[in-house]
Amino acid sequence: LPNCEFALWFGSDPCSANFPFAAQSRKVINMLQRGGKLAVVDPRCNVAASKADWWLPVIPGQDGAVAQAIARWIIENNKHNAAFLQRPHSGAANATGELNTTDATFLVKIDANGHATGYLRSDEAGLGGTSDDFVVYSGGAAAQYDSVDTGELTPGLVTVNGIECKTAFEL
């Protein structure tokens, strides 16, 4: 929050919760005072919503749909950090100054009914790794996640060693 320009708050009130949120409440107010923007998604107009730039009085239980709609808009309008999401392991991420990695490029197995059944592992893919090694799609082919610097986010449905997969990002 000290460096935040925009905060989106779901389902809790950082301005009226008790310890340890008292410090967080001060940080939210400081963010607003220096020009930061706040949006609150909550069925009731709580203290944070009363101070927010935007309040969305969501129907209880529908906040997941709101989160998915926001994610869809971010992706469709290319507002996501693709360079960060494409880094499949710490060595690749740290080289570009990222402190973390994601599973966005990891391949997920798809069963005959179109359901995700878990990450594809290197031994299943025939790549010579183990069941602890994940698989990404990079340069038009499957690769063990820690053997490449980037993985593709949206290769579509791919078949690896007879197993149909999509990336976690696509799913």
JOJO-V797469 format. One record per run of one state. SS is the DSSP state (H for helix, E for strand, L for the rest). FROM is the first residue (numbers start at 0). TO is the last residue. If there is no record, write none. Layout:
BEGIN
ss: (SS SS)
from: (FROM FROM)
to: (TO TO)
END
This chain:
BEGIN
ss: (L E L H L E L H L E L H L H L H L E L E L E H L E L E H L E L E L)
from: (0 5 10 20 33 36 41 46 51 53 56 62 76 81 85 89 95 105 110 115 119 120 121 125 133 138 140 144 147 157 160 162 167)
to: (4 9 19 32 35 40 45 50 52 55 61 75 80 84 88 94 104 109 114 118 119 120 124 132 137 139 143 146 156 159 161 166 170)
END
